[in-house]
Structure formats: C-alpha cells, structure tokens
Amino acid sequence: MSEEGAEFEAWGYSGLHTVRRLAVHLAAGGRLPEPLDSSQRATDDPLLGEVYDALPSDPPRPFDHLVHHSDCEGYYVPVDFAHVIVDEKAPGGYLGSSVRLLEEARRLAEALGLPEDLDPHSEEVFEAADAEHLATEGWRRYGVESYVCLQLLHAAKLSVATGAAIAFT
C-alpha cells in the first residue's frame, strides 16, 4: 500500500453483481443459489433485479450496504450507520458504511466457506476465479464471487482500521 491509498479490484462490474446476487439469495432464502454458468449473467437474476429496483428498506435488509451502491462511483465511509444514505447529489446516489460493508462481506464469506485471511491475489484464488469449469465444492464453486468478496473484505477492513473512505471509480 502506498501513502496515497490502496487499490482493490472487483473483476469488472460483472464481478460485483455476482456477489450481490449471492447476497440477495442468502438474505431471501438463507442459502446460496447455484453458481452461474458461462452463459448466465448475474444481472439477469430476477431476485437481484427486484432488489435493485427497490430503494434500501426500513428496517434495513441484511445486505443493503453491499447491494445498494453504485458499481462505478460513490463512497463507503468508516462510520457505522444502519441505513444506506440515498441522495442524488452524492456521487453514485448512495453513501454506504464500510463498517456495515465489512459485516456483510464477512457474512457472505462465512456462507461461502471462504477463509477471511485468504489473499485475494493468491494463485489459488485467481485460479478459482478464472477456471473454465466450476469446482464441485466449497468457495471455489464461486470463484469470481470469492475473489470479489475477498477484495471487499480487505478494502472494508482497511477503511475501518485507517479511517479512510472507499471510493468506487
């Protein structure tokens, strides 16, 4: 990490949507959906579409800070607040809490069976994310989702530890 900050990747916009897809299914049914195959897109998932179309709720849903945020701009700040702030004047229209994002990413990592201390840049993680064929068990079945979840975990931990915001650019 430089003094300027750290950079984290989300496997493009599609990677972030795959993680959000897992989150909304976990929140709705208590379990992860089947992994996507190469012909499917996370944004075509009807449940994810329903959640995207709705504003953050009152009371907040389990993954509001992960799901209700721009995928290309906006911020997470290291302040604990329950409700995602929705304001069209804010970059991306939403302001999230990196404290809540960390909790949500941890819950998702637990459901994936993903070790939180696994290096997202390790060969093991990259191979799972880039595999042509899905693994049959564990977090490797969700290679891209696991990679992105680890990136979110690391970014949120750094934000909370240092007091720095996470900026989506």
CYANA upper distance limits for C-alpha pairs under 8 A (distance plus 0.5 A):
  1 MET  CA      5 GLY  CA      6.61
  1 MET  CA      6 ALA  CA      5.62
  2 SER  CA      6 ALA  CA      6.99
  8 PHE  CA    151 GLN  CA      6.44
  8 PHE  CA    152 LEU  CA      8.30
  8 PHE  CA    155 ALA  CA      7.26
  9 GLU  CA    148 VAL  CA      7.78
  9 GLU  CA    151 GLN  CA      6.99
 10 ALA  CA     15 GLY  CA      6.05
 10 ALA  CA     16 LEU  CA      6.30
 10 ALA  CA    147 TYR  CA      8.19
 10 ALA  CA    148 VAL  CA      5.56
 10 ALA  CA    151 GLN  CA      7.31
 11 TRP  CA     15 GLY  CA      5.17
 11 TRP  CA     16 LEU  CA      7.67
 11 TRP  CA    144 VAL  CA      7.64
 11 TRP  CA    147 TYR  CA      8.41
 11 TRP  CA    148 VAL  CA      7.21
 12 GLY  CA     16 LEU  CA      7.62
 13 TYR  CA     17 HIS  CA      7.06
 13 TYR  CA     71 ASP  CA      6.79
 13 TYR  CA     72 CYS  CA      8.07
 14 SER  CA     18 THR  CA      6.78
 14 SER  CA     41 ARG  CA      8.23
 14 SER  CA     42 ALA  CA      7.70
 14 SER  CA     43 THR  CA      8.48
 15 GLY  CA     19 VAL  CA      7.10
 15 GLY  CA    144 VAL  CA      6.71
 15 GLY  CA    145 GLU  CA      7.00
 15 GLY  CA    148 VAL  CA      6.87
 16 LEU  CA     20 ARG  CA      6.81
 16 LEU  CA     71 ASP  CA      7.65
 16 LEU  CA    145 GLU  CA      8.17
 16 LEU  CA    148 VAL  CA      7.08
 17 HIS  CA     21 ARG  CA      6.55
 17 HIS  CA     42 ALA  CA      6.30
 17 HIS  CA     43 THR  CA      6.96
 18 THR  CA     22 LEU  CA      7.01
 18 THR  CA     41 ARG  CA      8.48
 18 THR  CA     42 ALA  CA      5.69
 18 THR  CA     43 THR  CA      8.37
 18 THR  CA    144 VAL  CA      8.11
 18 THR  CA    145 GLU  CA      6.41
 19 VAL  CA     23 ALA  CA      6.83
 19 VAL  CA    145 GLU  CA      5.54
 19 VAL  CA    146 SER  CA      8.46
 19 VAL  CA    148 VAL  CA      7.46
 19 VAL  CA    149 CYS  CA      7.30
 20 ARG  CA     24 VAL  CA      6.75
 20 ARG  CA     48 LEU  CA      7.87
 20 ARG  CA     66 LEU  CA      7.30
 20 ARG  CA     67 VAL  CA      6.11
 21 ARG  CA     25 HIS  CA      6.87
 21 ARG  CA     42 ALA  CA      6.68
 21 ARG  CA     43 THR  CA      8.38
 21 ARG  CA     45 ASP  CA      7.79
 21 ARG  CA     47 LEU  CA      8.36
 21 ARG  CA     48 LEU  CA      6.08
 22 LEU  CA     26 LEU  CA      6.55
 22 LEU  CA     32 LEU  CA      6.23
 22 LEU  CA     33 PRO  CA      6.98
 22 LEU  CA    108 LEU  CA      8.33
 23 ALA  CA     27 ALA  CA      6.58
 23 ALA  CA     32 LEU  CA      8.27
 23 ALA  CA     63 PHE  CA      6.84
 23 ALA  CA     67 VAL  CA      8.35
 23 ALA  CA    108 LEU  CA      7.15
 24 VAL  CA     28 ALA  CA      6.54
 24 VAL  CA     47 LEU  CA      7.57
 24 VAL  CA     48 LEU  CA      6.78
 24 VAL  CA     51 VAL  CA      7.96
 24 VAL  CA     63 PHE  CA      7.64
 24 VAL  CA     67 VAL  CA      8.48
 25 HIS  CA     29 GLY  CA      6.33
 25 HIS  CA     30 GLY  CA      7.61
 25 HIS  CA     31 ARG  CA      7.05
 25 HIS  CA     32 LEU  CA      6.41
 25 HIS  CA     33 PRO  CA      6.76
 25 HIS  CA     47 LEU  CA      7.81
 25 HIS  CA     48 LEU  CA      8.44
 26 LEU  CA     30 GLY  CA      5.04
 26 LEU  CA     31 ARG  CA      5.12
 26 LEU  CA     32 LEU  CA      5.75
 26 LEU  CA     33 PRO  CA      8.21
 27 ALA  CA     31 ARG  CA      8.27
 27 ALA  CA     61 ARG  CA      8.21
 27 ALA  CA     62 PRO  CA      6.71
 27 ALA  CA     63 PHE  CA      7.82
 31 ARG  CA    111 ALA  CA      8.10
 32 LEU  CA    111 ALA  CA      7.89
 32 LEU  CA    112 LEU  CA      8.46
 35 PRO  CA    141 ARG  CA      7.23
 35 PRO  CA    142 TYR  CA      6.63
 36 LEU  CA     40 GLN  CA      6.26
 36 LEU  CA     41 ARG  CA      7.71
 36 LEU  CA     42 ALA  CA      7.89
 40 GLN  CA     44 ASP  CA      8.01
 41 ARG  CA     45 ASP  CA      7.87
 42 ALA  CA     48 LEU  CA      8.22
 43 THR  CA     48 LEU  CA      7.30
 43 THR  CA     49 GLY  CA      7.19
 44 ASP  CA     48 LEU  CA      8.26
 44 ASP  CA     49 GLY  CA      7.56
 45 ASP  CA     49 GLY  CA      6.67
 46 PRO  CA     50 GLU  CA      6.73
 47 LEU  CA     51 VAL  CA      6.90
 48 LEU  CA     52 TYR  CA      6.60
 49 GLY  CA     53 ASP  CA      6.65
 50 GLU  CA     54 ALA  CA      7.01
 51 VAL  CA     55 LEU  CA      8.25
 51 VAL  CA     67 VAL  CA      8.48
 52 TYR  CA     67 VAL  CA      7.92
 52 TYR  CA     68 HIS  CA      7.66
 55 LEU  CA     68 HIS  CA      8.04
 56 PRO  CA     60 PRO  CA      6.96
 56 PRO  CA     61 ARG  CA      7.89
 56 PRO  CA     64 ASP  CA      6.56
 56 PRO  CA     68 HIS  CA      7.02
 56 PRO  CA     83 HIS  CA      7.80
 56 PRO  CA     84 VAL  CA      7.06
 57 SER  CA     61 ARG  CA      6.81
 57 SER  CA     64 ASP  CA      8.39
 57 SER  CA     83 HIS  CA      8.41
 58 ASP  CA     83 HIS  CA      8.22
 60 PRO  CA     64 ASP  CA      6.87
 60 PRO  CA     82 ALA  CA      7.20
 60 PRO  CA     83 HIS  CA      6.56
 62 PRO  CA    104 GLU  CA      7.71
 63 PHE  CA     67 VAL  CA      6.57
 63 PHE  CA    101 LEU  CA      8.46
 63 PHE  CA    104 GLU  CA      6.31
 64 ASP  CA     68 HIS  CA      5.92
 64 ASP  CA     83 HIS  CA      8.30
 64 ASP  CA     84 VAL  CA      7.33
 65 HIS  CA     69 HIS  CA      7.23
 65 HIS  CA     83 HIS  CA      8.40
 65 HIS  CA     84 VAL  CA      6.49
 65 HIS  CA     96 GLY  CA      5.91
 65 HIS  CA     97 SER  CA      7.13
 65 HIS  CA    100 ARG  CA      6.94
 65 HIS  CA    101 LEU  CA      6.15
 65 HIS  CA    104 GLU  CA      8.16
 66 LEU  CA     96 GLY  CA      8.48
 66 LEU  CA    101 LEU  CA      6.41
 66 LEU  CA    104 GLU  CA      7.48
 66 LEU  CA    105 ALA  CA      8.37
 68 HIS  CA     84 VAL  CA      7.71
 68 HIS  CA     94 TYR  CA      7.49
 69 HIS  CA     74 GLY  CA      7.78
 69 HIS  CA     92 GLY  CA      7.58
 69 HIS  CA     93 GLY  CA      8.10
 69 HIS  CA     94 TYR  CA      5.87
 69 HIS  CA     95 LEU  CA      7.49
 69 HIS  CA     96 GLY  CA      7.43
 70 SER  CA     74 GLY  CA      6.69
 70 SER  CA     92 GLY  CA      5.53
 70 SER  CA     93 GLY  CA      7.68
 70 SER  CA     94 TYR  CA      7.28
 70 SER  CA    168 PHE  CA      8.25
 71 ASP  CA    168 PHE  CA      7.46
 72 CYS  CA     92 GLY  CA      7.88
 72 CYS  CA    168 PHE  CA      6.01
 72 CYS  CA    169 THR  CA      5.83
 73 GLU  CA     91 PRO  CA      6.49
 73 GLU  CA     92 GLY  CA      5.51
 73 GLU  CA    167 ALA  CA      7.40
 73 GLU  CA    168 PHE  CA      4.93
 73 GLU  CA    169 THR  CA      5.43
 74 GLY  CA     90 ALA  CA      7.61
 74 GLY  CA     91 PRO  CA      5.16
 74 GLY  CA     92 GLY  CA      5.20
 74 GLY  CA     93 GLY  CA      7.72
 74 GLY  CA     94 TYR  CA      7.12
 74 GLY  CA     95 LEU  CA      7.07
 74 GLY  CA    167 ALA  CA      6.34
 74 GLY  CA    168 PHE  CA      5.83
 74 GLY  CA    169 THR  CA      7.94
 75 TYR  CA     91 PRO  CA      8.03
 75 TYR  CA     94 TYR  CA      8.15
 75 TYR  CA     95 LEU  CA      6.07
 75 TYR  CA     96 GLY  CA      6.91
 75 TYR  CA    165 ALA  CA      6.96
 75 TYR  CA    166 ILE  CA      5.93
 75 TYR  CA    167 ALA  CA      5.11
 75 TYR  CA    168 PHE  CA      6.66
 76 TYR  CA     95 LEU  CA      6.39
 76 TYR  CA     96 GLY  CA      4.94
 76 TYR  CA     97 SER  CA      5.52
 76 TYR  CA     98 SER  CA      5.55
 76 TYR  CA    165 ALA  CA      6.09
 76 TYR  CA    166 ILE  CA      5.47
 76 TYR  CA    167 ALA  CA      7.17
 77 VAL  CA     95 LEU  CA      8.11
 77 VAL  CA     96 GLY  CA      6.93
 77 VAL  CA     97 SER  CA      5.60
 77 VAL  CA     98 SER  CA      5.83
 77 VAL  CA     99 VAL  CA      8.31
 77 VAL  CA    159 SER  CA      7.86
 77 VAL  CA    163 GLY  CA      8.30
 77 VAL  CA    164 ALA  CA      7.48
 77 VAL  CA    165 ALA  CA      5.05
 77 VAL  CA    166 ILE  CA      6.97
 78 PRO  CA     97 SER  CA      6.40
 78 PRO  CA     98 SER  CA      5.45
 78 PRO  CA     99 VAL  CA      6.16
 78 PRO  CA    159 SER  CA      6.38
 78 PRO  CA    160 VAL  CA      5.59
 78 PRO  CA    163 GLY  CA      6.19
 78 PRO  CA    164 ALA  CA      7.21
 78 PRO  CA    165 ALA  CA      6.81
 79 VAL  CA     97 SER  CA      6.20
 79 VAL  CA     98 SER  CA      7.37
 79 VAL  CA     99 VAL  CA      6.71
 80 ASP  CA     97 SER  CA      6.34
 80 ASP  CA     98 SER  CA      8.03
 80 ASP  CA     99 VAL  CA      5.89
 80 ASP  CA    100 ARG  CA      6.94
 81 PHE  CA     97 SER  CA      6.73
 81 PHE  CA    100 ARG  CA      7.93
 82 ALA  CA     97 SER  CA      8.47
 82 ALA  CA    100 ARG  CA      7.98
 84 VAL  CA     94 TYR  CA      7.13
 84 VAL  CA     95 LEU  CA      6.43
 84 VAL  CA     96 GLY  CA      5.71
 84 VAL  CA     97 SER  CA      7.77
 85 ILE  CA     94 TYR  CA      6.01
 85 ILE  CA     95 LEU  CA      5.46
 85 ILE  CA     96 GLY  CA      7.08
 86 VAL  CA     90 ALA  CA      8.37
 86 VAL  CA     93 GLY  CA      6.26
 86 VAL  CA     94 TYR  CA      5.13
 86 VAL  CA     95 LEU  CA      7.08
 87 ASP  CA     93 GLY  CA      5.58
 87 ASP  CA     94 TYR  CA      6.59
 87 ASP  CA     95 LEU  CA      8.43
 88 GLU  CA     92 GLY  CA      7.90
 88 GLU  CA     93 GLY  CA      4.89
 88 GLU  CA     94 TYR  CA      7.98
 89 LYS  CA     93 GLY  CA      6.93
 90 ALA  CA     94 TYR  CA      6.85
 90 ALA  CA     95 LEU  CA      7.64
 96 GLY  CA    100 ARG  CA      8.30
 96 GLY  CA    101 LEU  CA      8.03
 97 SER  CA    101 LEU  CA      6.61
 98 SER  CA    102 LEU  CA      6.45
 98 SER  CA    156 ALA  CA      5.72
 98 SER  CA    157 LYS  CA      8.50
 98 SER  CA    159 SER  CA      7.06
 98 SER  CA    160 VAL  CA      7.13
 98 SER  CA    165 ALA  CA      8.16
 98 SER  CA    166 ILE  CA      7.89
 99 VAL  CA    103 GLU  CA      7.07
 99 VAL  CA    156 ALA  CA      7.39
 99 VAL  CA    160 VAL  CA      6.78
100 ARG  CA    104 GLU  CA      6.63
101 LEU  CA    105 ALA  CA      6.48
101 LEU  CA    152 LEU  CA      8.28
101 LEU  CA    153 LEU  CA      8.46
101 LEU  CA    156 ALA  CA      6.97
102 LEU  CA    106 ARG  CA      6.57
102 LEU  CA    152 LEU  CA      7.98
102 LEU  CA    153 LEU  CA      6.32
102 LEU  CA    156 ALA  CA      5.70
102 LEU  CA    157 LYS  CA      7.07
103 GLU  CA    107 ARG  CA      6.77
104 GLU  CA    108 LEU  CA      6.77
105 ALA  CA    109 ALA  CA      6.54
105 ALA  CA    149 CYS  CA      6.64
105 ALA  CA    150 LEU  CA      8.48
105 ALA  CA    152 LEU  CA      7.15
105 ALA  CA    153 LEU  CA      6.28
106 ARG  CA    110 GLU  CA      6.61
106 ARG  CA    116 GLU  CA      7.88
106 ARG  CA    153 LEU  CA      7.48
107 ARG  CA    111 ALA  CA      6.88
108 LEU  CA    112 LEU  CA      6.74
108 LEU  CA    149 CYS  CA      8.00
109 ALA  CA    113 GLY  CA      6.54
109 ALA  CA    114 LEU  CA      5.38
109 ALA  CA    115 PRO  CA      7.60
109 ALA  CA    116 GLU  CA      7.28
109 ALA  CA    146 SER  CA      7.95
109 ALA  CA    149 CYS  CA      7.25
109 ALA  CA    150 LEU  CA      8.34
110 GLU  CA    114 LEU  CA      6.55
110 GLU  CA    115 PRO  CA      8.25
112 LEU  CA    138 GLY  CA      7.15
112 LEU  CA    139 TRP  CA      5.51
112 LEU  CA    142 TYR  CA      8.25
112 LEU  CA    146 SER  CA      7.97
113 GLY  CA    138 GLY  CA      6.62
113 GLY  CA    139 TRP  CA      6.09
114 LEU  CA    118 LEU  CA      8.25
114 LEU  CA    138 GLY  CA      8.31
114 LEU  CA    139 TRP  CA      6.02
114 LEU  CA    146 SER  CA      7.45
116 GLU  CA    150 LEU  CA      7.45
116 GLU  CA    153 LEU  CA      7.99
118 LEU  CA    122 SER  CA      8.26
118 LEU  CA    150 LEU  CA      7.98
119 ASP  CA    125 VAL  CA      8.04
119 ASP  CA    150 LEU  CA      8.03
120 PRO  CA    125 VAL  CA      6.44
120 PRO  CA    126 PHE  CA      7.90
120 PRO  CA    147 TYR  CA      6.21
120 PRO  CA    150 LEU  CA      6.07
120 PRO  CA    151 GLN  CA      6.75
121 HIS  CA    125 VAL  CA      7.21
121 HIS  CA    126 PHE  CA      7.09
122 SER  CA    126 PHE  CA      6.78
123 GLU  CA    127 GLU  CA      6.36
124 GLU  CA    128 ALA  CA      6.84
125 VAL  CA    129 ALA  CA      6.75
125 VAL  CA    140 ARG  CA      8.35
125 VAL  CA    143 GLY  CA      7.49
125 VAL  CA    146 SER  CA      8.09
125 VAL  CA    147 TYR  CA      6.72
126 PHE  CA    130 ASP  CA      6.51
126 PHE  CA    143 GLY  CA      8.25
126 PHE  CA    147 TYR  CA      7.67
127 GLU  CA    131 ALA  CA      6.24
127 GLU  CA    143 GLY  CA      8.38
128 ALA  CA    135 ALA  CA      8.27
128 ALA  CA    140 ARG  CA      5.87
128 ALA  CA    141 ARG  CA      8.18
128 ALA  CA    142 TYR  CA      8.19
128 ALA  CA    143 GLY  CA      4.99
128 ALA  CA    144 VAL  CA      7.75
129 ALA  CA    140 ARG  CA      8.15
129 ALA  CA    142 TYR  CA      7.91
129 ALA  CA    143 GLY  CA      4.28
129 ALA  CA    144 VAL  CA      4.76
129 ALA  CA    145 GLU  CA      8.16
129 ALA  CA    146 SER  CA      8.04
129 ALA  CA    147 TYR  CA      6.95
130 ASP  CA    143 GLY  CA      7.69
130 ASP  CA    144 VAL  CA      7.87
131 ALA  CA    143 GLY  CA      8.09
134 LEU  CA    140 ARG  CA      7.97
134 LEU  CA    141 ARG  CA      5.85
134 LEU  CA    142 TYR  CA      8.11
134 LEU  CA    143 GLY  CA      8.44
135 ALA  CA    140 ARG  CA      6.12
135 ALA  CA    141 ARG  CA      5.06
135 ALA  CA    142 TYR  CA      8.48
136 THR  CA    140 ARG  CA      8.31
136 THR  CA    141 ARG  CA      6.45
137 GLU  CA    141 ARG  CA      6.17
138 GLY  CA    142 TYR  CA      8.42
139 TRP  CA    143 GLY  CA      7.22
139 TRP  CA    146 SER  CA      6.89
140 ARG  CA    146 SER  CA      7.85
142 TYR  CA    146 SER  CA      6.35
143 GLY  CA    147 TYR  CA      6.69
144 VAL  CA    148 VAL  CA      6.70
145 GLU  CA    149 CYS  CA      6.43
146 SER  CA    150 LEU  CA      6.59
147 TYR  CA    151 GLN  CA      6.85
148 VAL  CA    152 LEU  CA      6.68
149 CYS  CA    153 LEU  CA      6.58
150 LEU  CA    154 HIS  CA      6.60
151 GLN  CA    155 ALA  CA      6.61
152 LEU  CA    156 ALA  CA      6.45
153 LEU  CA    157 LYS  CA      6.53
154 HIS  CA    158 LEU  CA      6.65
155 ALA  CA    159 SER  CA      6.63
155 ALA  CA    166 ILE  CA      7.48
156 ALA  CA    160 VAL  CA      6.62
156 ALA  CA    166 ILE  CA      7.93
157 LYS  CA    161 ALA  CA      6.51
158 LEU  CA    162 THR  CA      6.42
158 LEU  CA    163 GLY  CA      8.44
158 LEU  CA    164 ALA  CA      8.04
159 SER  CA    163 GLY  CA      5.89
159 SER  CA    164 ALA  CA      5.26
159 SER  CA    165 ALA  CA      6.27
159 SER  CA    166 ILE  CA      6.98
160 VAL  CA    164 ALA  CA      7.63
